[in-house]
Amino acid sequence: PIDIEGHGTHVADIIGGLGYEAGVNADGSYPAKGNGVAPGVQLYGFKACASFSSACNGLALLASVDNAADLDRNPATVDPVDIINMSLGSNYGQPEDDLTHFANKAAEMGIIVVASAGNSANKPFIAGSPSIGDGVISVAQTTVPSATRYPLFYESSAVSGTIDAAVFQNWSVAPGATEIRGAVAYGNANGTNRNGCDPYTDDMTDKVVLADRGVCTFTLKAKNASAAGAVLLLIGLVAPGDPFEGGFGGGSPTVPGYMIRQVDANRIKSQLAVGVTARLDPANRPSLVGTVVGSSSRGPTMGQMFYGNAVMYGQMIKPEIGAPGASVSAVAGSGTGTEAFGGTSGASPMVAGAAALIKNVNLFLSPQEIKTWLMNNAETNIMNKPGLFGDGLAPITRIGGGEVRVDRAAAARAAAWESVSQIGALSFGFVDVTGVTKIKRTVVVKNYSDKAVTYAITPTFRFADDQATGAVSVDAPPSITVPKRSSKSFTVTLTIHGALLRDWGMNLGPQGGDATTLTTYEYDGYLVLTPNSGSFNNINLPWHVLPRKAASVTGVSSAKLNTPVMFTNKGVATAQVDTYALVGVNPFNLASGYAGEGQPVTVLKNIGYITYDGTGICPGNTFLMQFAIHAYQRSTTPETPYQAWVYIDADRDGVFDFAVVNADFTLNTLNDGRNLAWVVNLRTGSANAFFFTDHGSNTANMVLTICGSQLSDPTRPAALGGPIPAPSIGQPLDVLVQSEDNYFTGNVMSYIDGIVVVPGGERYLGLINDIPAGGSSLLTVVPTGVNSPVTQSGVLLMFDGTRGGIKNGNPDGKEAIAVKVQP
């Protein structure tokens, strides 16, 4: 197919492009070009994406995988490709994704499938489909050897400081040997062109231009800065995450370019009013080699762990291996042109080429064995950031087995993998721990040589502070002997002492883009197998578990007014009880969706609300209201695969006026990771948000907080009923709550209708203290004395309230109890 956009040409060249010496043609001289990873391969191209955008057609993607599995399209013949590379994906990969399902089926047919993990940065659970498939090799991006990071100094009349995380963009002009200094300009003086995507109307001579990331290519920003006379371009991120080396987007920029973090860009912007100068010393630039690129997406996978019957999915280690991206590779249609091509799109073909080399070494290896060979022999000493900047080793959910080392893998004589998944990793999943939990996995060690080998087995932790808690231990036999040309297995036991776990503080509304949160609560490391003979390879198997300290509450589902009833906690964490007016109940659940059908299932179970005084918090000192959403199924994050839509008819005219919904910080994408309770004006489409979504990760509970002032529409035309003022205390509101698929179809999955809520009109309140570990508390449902039309049938207890940043969990199915009031 014709590659107009150029993405596929870059990928193909990295996999198996041919090198050539420098020379001269009709266009002039051209430099030498190196080979791809596996220059002897046959390459097949399947076009599934648009020529002038990054959009890919779902059916075309499926057809491409199908055609690659049957090159002549004749079912009577067997002619699949050996390897499929997919440098593409969708954030927060879902097990119901059809392309992931097709990729897994291709692997079952004997095809090695490699896919990029994504370029959405170091954020929990954001690794994309189809790379999350258990049969797919999911690839993270590590830095190319030439990557460097520069300390950037800034000063104004008020402050001065150092930005120690400016990443040089290799497609830009390298700085000279002397210091670069200039006044910082952020767009034109009139406030336009702050993303640098248009030519500047102001003179930027000798200035340092700061441009927001987004809308156009990095190189166009650099070109416009160059044309205006700038001496330096700073690309400021507009969302949390680490700076990275971006890909070349065409053009000929003549100014050095660097990327900086959002927090650093904002620090500079805050000083623009008084004048701020930036300077950069090219002599001070530590190497980034051996680090994960800031934009590389992080796991583990979404969903709940399922383990058994030769299947594993949910909360698995992804990505599984890293490789350098931003390699210099061929430019489509240029003849001899080359340029840097970044992202995990450039890292994935590095691993696809490595897989081809391993396949050439041993034609009889299965796709999972080749995946294991690569993972077993990867370099594990990979940093999250350079040691100079103090961020330490990369967690397993960023790098998996490590950075690819194809030479080590090609020389391997033994391999080890987990028996059910047949992957060279031990994924123990997410676990609510109410006491002491033991999880077992079986490891298979295969000796491919004609000589027996004994391996010493040593469990290691990635981070010493995790091991020091004593909460998690990994036990395995001290050694295993494997005869020649045979396999042996051993059992690994992971023991979790819930009482020793850190109190859980992960709340993915405000922290969905915060990598440190996940790193704090996950435990990980490598199971290291060391041979007794130097002729055998060392083997490293990454392991990972995400354990949450949990309560386990039991109690009644009905109670009489003013009559105390007992609730008991048999877990190791305090049950932090929040109570709400129970106004909606759905007694009907649905079966979960199936892999590949693109239909996730999240069914609403209970709806509650509560009103607070919003004085000093809400505009106009209106009330503050929380909607409590309790579902039958858990969601890993509040980002996806479902949204709770709370539709509100404020004037009770039969037409819904507003909707409260959990959505990404950007509202309409899944990029930022943080999640807000947005209020949408259904007439105008405008939206605002004052509060983060309350969601403790891997939970069926979610709380959306709004102010009464957000439920006003002062400009609604008279023909539609006139302006809607903010509701007052005691004013009934008609409500419909729906769970809607926000990943695949937008379909409604469940709903609870006929709800009436009244701000301050709750008829019953539930009075109960937090329930200590191993203890009990009494619930008393008391009448408020308010006579309102609220559809309240009782109280809803949620056991994962937040106290001082702590939000401990409860086992699946025990996160909330609806208590109805007895007559």
N, C-alpha and C positions, 0 to 999 in steps of 0.2 A: 504494500500500500504506500501511497505518497505521504510522506511525513512533512506536513507544512509547519507545524508548531515546533518540531525538533526534539521533543521529549524522547520519543522512541528511538531516534538515531543515537542520542547520547547513551541510552540504556544498552542498545545493541553493541555499540562500540566498546563500552566498558566490559561487557560479557566476552566478546570474541572478536573485536576489531583487529585488523592487521596494521602493523607499524610500517613506517617507511623512513628513508633518510631525507635529510633536508635537500631541497632542490629549487628549480626555477621552472615556472610554466608561463602560460600566456598572461596570467594575472600578476606575474612577478615572482619574487622568491617566497618560499614557505619553509617553516621550521620542520625539524624531524618530529615524528610522532611515534609513540610507543605502542606496543601490542595491548590488546585487551587481556583479561585474566586468562582466558582459554581460547587462543587465536585459531585453534584447529576445529572449532565447533561449526556445525551447520546452523544457520539462523533462519527462523521463520517469523514473519511479522503478521500480527492480527490486529486490525484497526478497530478499536471499540470506543475511542474518545473523539471529541470534536476537534476540528482542525484549528479553530481560532479561540478556544477556551479550554479550561481544565475539566469541563464536564464530560462524563462518560455515560454512555447509554447502558442501562442495566441488562437489557436483552442482548445487546451486542457483546457485552462482557461474558455472559453465559454462553453465547454462541461461539465466542473465541476459545473458551476453555474446551467446549465440546468439540470444536474443529481440531484443536491441538491434540485431543485424545484420539482422533480418527482422521489422519491427514488426508486420506483419499475419500473420506466420507462414505466408505463402504463397510457396513457392519460385518461383512463376511471376512474381512481382512483385519489383521492386527498391526497397526502402524502408528502408534502414538509417538509423540515427541518424548524425549528423555526428561526434559526439564521445562517447566513453565516459570517465567519470571513475571510478576505483577508489581510494577512500581506505581502503585495506586492504593486507594483505600478510603474508608469512611471512619471518622472519629468514634470512639466508644463502641467498638465492634460488638455485634450482637450474634448470639448463637443461631438465631432464626434467619440470619442473612443468607440469601440464596447463593451469592457468589462464594461465601465461605463454605457452604454445603457442597457446591460444585468442586471447589478446590480440594476439600477432603475426599470426595469421590475420586478425583483424579489421582490423589496420592494412593488410594486403595487399589487403583489400577496399575500402580507401579511407576507413576510419574512423580518426579521430585518437584515440589511446588515451593517457590520462594516468593515472599511478598514483603514490601516495606511496612514497617510498624506505624509510620506516620510522622508528620512534622508539626505536631501540636504541643510540643514541649514537655517538660518534666512535671506532668500533672497526673494525679491518681486515676487509673482505669481508662485512660484516653486512647490506648493502643487500638488501632483500627482493624476493621474487617477489610479484606479476608485474612489478614495475617494472624488473627486469633484462632484460626482453625487448628485443631490438634495435629492434623497432617501437614500443616504448612510451616515452613521455616520463616519465622518472624524476625526481621532484621532492623536493628537500631543503627544509628549513624555515629561513628566516631570521627575524630579529626584526621585530616590528612597531615603528613609530616611537616608541611610548610606552615601550618596554621599557628598563629601567634596571638597574644593578647597584650594590649598596651595599657599601662596606667595613664589616665587622662586627668590633668590638673585643671581646676577651674577656680576662679576667684571673682568676687564682686566687692563693692564697698562694705557689704554686710557680712559675708561669709566667704570661706575658701575651703577647698577639700580636694580629695582624690577619688576618681572613679576607677576602680581597679579591674573593671571588666569590659573594656572596649575591645571588640573582636575585629581584627582587620579583615576586609573583604578582598579576597585574592583576585577578583575580577577588576579591582580598581588599580590605580597607579600607586606603586610602592613609594613610601615617603623617602626623602633623601636622608642625608646624614645629620642634618641640622634640625633644631627644634622648630616646630610649627606652632604659631601663636596667632590669635585673632579674636576680635569681638564676636560674640555669638549672635546670630540672627535666626529667628524662628519665623519663617515666612516673610511676606512683605510687611512693611510698617503698618499697613491698613488692616492687617490680620488675615489676609488671603494667602492661599498656596502654602499652608502649613504642612502639607504632606509632600511638597516639592515635586508634584507631578506635572505642573505647568511651568513654562518659562517664567523666571522671576522678573517683575517689573522694577524692583529696586536694584540698585547697584550693590553687589555683594563682594566687591573687590577687597581682598585681604581679610575677609571675614570667615568665620567658622559657621557653616550652615547646619542647623538642626532641622531634620525633616521627620515627620511621623511615618512609621511603617504603614503600608497598606495602599490600596487603590491602584498603584502602578508598580512597575518593576524597580528593583533597587538601582539598576544601572540608569534608568531614566531620571531618577532623583539625582544621581551623580552627574549625569550629563547636564541637567539644568543648573546645578550648582556650579559646575565648571564654566558654563557659558556666561554666568553672571559674575565670574571672577573670584569665586570662593577659593580658599586655600585648603579647606578640609570639610568633609561631609560627615555628619553624625546622624545615623538612622536610629531614631528612638522607638523602642517597642511601645505599643499602646495597650499591652496586656501583661500580666505577670509572666515571668519566664526568663530564661537566660539568653543572652545574645548568642548569635551563631554566624557561621559563614554562609551567606546566601548564595544562590545560583546566579549565573550571568544571564541577563535579560536582553542582551543586544546593545548596540551602540558603542561609542568609544569615549568613555569618561576619562578625563585628564586630571582628576583630583583624587587624593587618597580618601577611601571610605571606611568607616568603622560603624559598628552597631553597638548600642548601649541599652541597658535595662530600662524598663518603664520608670522605676523609682529614681534612677539617675537622670533620666530625661526630665522628669518632673522637678527634680531638685534644681536643674539648670533653668527650667522655665520659670520657677518661682523667683529667680533673681533678675529676670530680664528687665524689669521696670527700673532697676537701679544700675543696669549695665553689668554684664558678666563676660569675662574673658576666659577662653579655653586654650590650653597649650598641651602639646604632646611631644614627648622625647623619644624619637625612633630608636635610640640606643638602648632603651629599657623595654625589652619585649620578651618575656618568657615564652617558651614553646608550649603549645597545647597538645602535643603528641601524647597519645595514650589517655585521652579523655573523651567522654561522651559529649556530643554536640548539644548545645542548649535546646535546640528545637526538636530533638529526637523524642518521640512519644514514649510514654511510660505505661506499664501494666500495673497490676495483673489484669486478667481478662474480667469482663463484666459477668454477672450472673452468679448463681450458687453452685458450689462444687458438687458435681455428680461423679461418683467413682464406682465402677463395677461393670460387669458384663462386657469387658473389652472396650469400654468407652470412658472417657474422662472429658469433662468440660466445666467451665466456670471457675473463676479465681485461679487460673493457671499462670505459670511463669511465662510471660511474654513481655517484651521481645526475648528471643532465645539466643541471639548472637549479634555481635556488632561488626561493622566494617567501615572503613573510611568512605565518606561521601565527598563531594566537591572535587572529584577527579577531573583532570583535563581530558576532554573527549571530543569526538567529531561533531561538527555543526552541520545539520541537514542542509543539503543544497549548496554547500560552499566549496565543494571540491576538495580543498586541503585545510579548511578552517577548523580550528579547535578552540575550546573555551572551557572554563570550569563549570561543572554541572553538579549542583549541591542537593542536599536533603537525603532522606532515606531512599528516595528514588534512585540516587546514585550509589547508595550503600547496598541495596538489594541485588543489583546485578553483579557486584563484587562477590557476593556469596553464591549467586547462581553460577558464575564462572568457576568459583572454587568447587562447587558441587560437581560440575562437569569434569574437573580434573580428578576428583576422587572417584567418580564413576569410571573414568578411564583407567584408574589404577586397579579397580575391582569391579568388573561388569556385573557381578552377581549380587551386589549389595542392594537391599531394598531401600526405598526412599527414607524410611525411618532410620535405617542403619547409617546411611550417608549423613543424615541430619545429626545423628548421635556422634559419628566420627568427628564432624566439625565442632560440635559442642564440647565433647570430651577433651579436645586438644586446643581449645581457644586460650588466649592469654587472659588471665583473671585479674591481673594487676592493672585495672583500668579505673581512672579517676572520674568522679562526677564533675570536678573542675580541677584545674592545676593546683598542686599542693601549695603554691605561693598564696592562693586565695582561700585556703583553709577549708575546703569543702569535703575532702577525704575521698574514700573509695565510692565507686558507683554502686548503688544497691542492685540486688539481683533483678528487681523488676524494671531496671533500666538497661541492663546489659546481658542478662541471662547467663550463658556459659562463658562469656567474655568476648574479646575481639578475635576475629577469625585468624587462624594460622594454618594455612593450607599445607605448608611444608610438613608441619608436625602431623597433621591428619593423614597425609599421604603415606607417612612412614609408620603409622600406627599398626600394631599387631594384636591389639585387644580393644574392646569397647564395653561400655556398661550403660544400661538403660533401665527405666522403671517398667515393670512387667505388663501392666495394664495399658498404659498409654504408649509404650514402646518409644518413649522420648528420653533423651539423656538428661533428665531433670526430675526432681522430686517436688511436686506441687502438693502441699497439704491443705491448701485452700483457706477460706475464711471460717473461723470457728468461734462461736459464743461459748465461753468456758465458765461453767457454773461450779466447778470443783476441780478435780484432776482428770484430764482427758488424755487418752493415749490413741495415737493414730499410727497405723502400720503401713509400710510400703515394701514391696519386694523388688530387689535390684537383681537384674540378670547381668552376669559378666561373661562375655564370649571371647574365647581365645581363637584367633584366626591362624595361628602359627603351628609349626610342627614341634613345638617345645612347650612343656608345662610351665606355668608361672604361678607364683604366689604373690598376692597383693596385700600389703598392709592397708587397713581401712581406718581413716582418721576423720571424724566429723569436725568441721571448723565453723566458726561464726564469722560473718562479714564484719561485724562491729563488736568491739570488746564490751561496750556498755550494755548491749543486749545480753550477752553471756553472763555479765556480772549480776543481772537481776535474779538469776537462778530460776526464772519462770519457765524457761524452755530448755529441754535437754534432748540431744539426739544420740541414740544408742545403736550400735552395730557391732557385729563380731570383730575381733581385732584383725583378722586376716581371712583370706579365702584362697584356696589353691584350685586352679582351673587346668585340667589336663589339656593336652594338645588337641586342636580341632574340636573343641567341645565347649559347653556352657555350664556354669554353675550359678546358683542364686543364693542370696542371703536377705535377711529381714532387717529393715531399719525401723526403729520405734521412736516416734516423736512424742515426748511427754510434756504436757502443759499444766503447770500449777497455777490455777486461776487466781488464787489469793496473792501471788507474787507478781502478777502482771501490773503494768502501769495502769492507773485509772484512764479510761478511754476519753480522749478529748477531741476526737475527729468529728467535725460537723461540716459536711460538704456544701452547705449553703455558703458560708463565708470562706471556707477553706478548700473548695474544690479545685482551685488552681495552685494550692500550696503543697509542694512536694515534700517539705520537711514533716508535714503531718503524717503522711503515709510512712515515711522512713522511721519516724518515732515509734510507731505501733507494730510494724511488721518485724519479723525475725527471719534472718536468712543467712546463708553461708554456702560452703561447698563441702561435699563429701569427697575427700581426697583419697585416691587409691594409688599407692606407691609400689612399684614392682621390685622384686628381689633381684632382678636382672636388668642390667643396663640396656639390653637389646629390646626391652619392652617400653612402651610409652606410659607416662603418668596419665591418670584419668581423673577428671574433675566433673562432679555432678552437682549443679546448683540445687539448693533446696530453699523452700520459702513457705512461711505460714503467716497468716494475719489473724492473730487471736485477740478476742475482745473479752475483758473482764465483764462478767454478766451476773445479773440477778436471775431469779427464777420464782415468779410470783404465782400463787394460786389463791383463788377466792371465789365468792359467790357471783352469780349473774343477775340477782335481783335482791332488793332490800326494801323494807318498810321505812317510811319517813321517821326520822329521829330515833332510829333503832340501830345501834352500832353492830357492824359485822366485821369479822376477822379476815385479814389478808396476810398470808405467810410467804416469806422469802427464803427459799432453800438454796439460793446462790451465794457467791462469794463477793458480790458487789452490792452496794446499797441501791435499792430500787427507788429512783427519784421520780415521785409521782406527781404528775400534772393532771388536773381534773377539768373537764369541759362539760357543757350542757349537751347531752346526747339528743340530736335532732334528726338524724337520718340513719336508717339501718337497711342493709341489703342481706337477706338470708341466703342468697344463691351465689355459689361460686362456679367457676368454669375450669375445664381442664387446661393445662398449660399448652402452649404452642409447640410445634415440632421444628426441628432443625431444617432450615432452608425454606420454610413456607412464608417467611416474612410477616408473621402475625403473632407478635408478643401478646401475652395475656396478663393484664393487671386489673383485678376486679375490686371495686370499692366495697368495703364491709361496713364501716361506721363513720359517721360525720358528727363532729362536735364543734362548739364555738364557745367563746367566753369574751366578755367585755371588760375593759379596764379604763380608768381615767387617763385621758391622753394629754392632760394639762402639762405644758412645758415640753411635750414630745411632738404632738401633732399640730400642724398649722391650724390656727383658729381655736386651739385647745379643744378640738373635737375628741370623740371617744377613740380608743384603740381597740381593735378587735382581732382575735386570732381564730382561724379556722383549723380544726384538727382533722387530718385525713388519715384514716386507718384502712389499709387494703388487706386482702387475703394473701397477696404475693408480696415478696420483698423486692425492692429496687436497690441496686448497688449504689447509684448516685441519684440525686434529684434531677440530673440533666436529661436522662433518657432511660428506658424506652417509653415512659409515659409521663404525661402531665396531668395534674388535677386542675380542672377548670371549674371554678365556682362562679356560676352565672347569677347575677343579681338584678332583679327588677325593683328598682328603688321606689318608683311611683306606683307600682302594682297595677300597671295598665295592660299587662299581658305581654309586654315586649321587654326583653332583657336589655338593660342599659349598660351594665358593666360586667367585666369578668375578672376574677382574681386567678392568677395562674403562676405556677413555678416555672421559671425560664432562665436561661443563661443570662449572665450579666449583659450580654450584647442584645438580648431579647430574641433575635431571630436566627442565631447560629448556635453551634455547639463548640465554640472555640475557646472561650475564656476559662471555663471550669467552675467559676463561682456562679451561684444560683440565687435569684431574687424572687420575692413575691411581687409580681407586677400586677397593677390594676390597669385594665384596658378599657378605654371608652369605646363601646361597640358601635357608636354612631360615627365617630371621627377616626377611629383606629389609633388615636394617640395613647401613649402608655407612660406610666411613671411607677417608680418603686422606691420605697423608703427603708425596707427591711430585707435582710437575707432570709432565704428559706431555711427552716430548721429541719435538718435531715442528718441523722447520725451515721449514715453509710450502712449498706446492707440491712435495711430496715423496712418494715411495712408502715412505719409512722412518718408523718410529715406535718409540719405546722406552717401556715401562711399567715403573716401578720400585716395588717393594713391600718391606716387611719381613716376615720370617717370622712375627713376632708377630701379623700381621693374619690369618693363616690358622689361627686358633684359635676354637673354639666351646665355652667351658667350661660352658655351661648346656644343651647338647643332652641331651634326655631319654634315659634308659636304653633305652626302647623303640625309639629310633632308633639305638642303638649307643653311647650315652653321650657324655661330653664329648670334644671333639677338642682335644688340646694343640697348641701351636705345633710345627710339624715341626722335627726336628733335622737336623743335618748328616748326610748319608748316607741319609736316609729317602726312598724313591721316592714320587713323586706322579704320578698319571695325569692327563693333560692333553688337552683338546680345544680347538682354537682356531677361532673362526668370525668371518667378516666379516658384519656385520648392518646392514641399512639402518635408520638411525635418523631418517630424514626423512619418508619416505612410508609404508612398509608395515610395517616391522619384520622383514621377511623375511630369512632367511639367504641370503647371496649366494655364499658358499664356505666350506669348512671343511677343516681338516687334523686327522685324528684319529690315535689309536694312539700318541700321544706319551707318553713317560715322561721326566720331569726329576727329577734328584736333586740337592738342594742340596749343593754341594761335590763332586758326583760326576761332573763333567765328565771325560771320558776323554782328550780332546785339547785343547790350547790352541794358538791361532795367535799366533806372535810376529812382529810387524812394526812398523816405525817409520812415523810419518806420512810421506807421500810428497811431497816438495817439488815446486813447479811446475816442469815441464820435467825432472823427475828420476825416479829409480827407488828402490824399496826391496825387500828380500828378505823373503818370508814363509817361515817355518819352522813346520810343524805338528809339535808335540812331544807325546809321550804323558805323561800325568800320573802314571801308575802306579796309578790308581784303577780298581778293577774293580767297576763298578756296572751296574745294568740300564738306564741311560739310553739312549734311542734316538738316540744321536749318530752321524751318518754323516760328519761333517767339521766345518769351521768356516765361519761366516758373517762376511764382512767388510762393514761399512758405512762409507762414505767421507765421512760428514758428522757425525762426532763433534764435540763441543763442547770448545773449548780457550780458556779465558779469555774466555768470552762470544762467541767467534767460531765460526760454524757455516756455513762456505762450502758451496756446492752441487756437484752433478754433473749432467750432462745426463740427461734422462729415459731410463730403461733402463740407466743406468750407475751407479746410486746404491749398488749392493751386488753382491757376487759370492759365490756359494756354492761353496766349495772342498771337494770330497769327498776322503776319504782313500783312496788306492789300496791294494789288498791288498799 
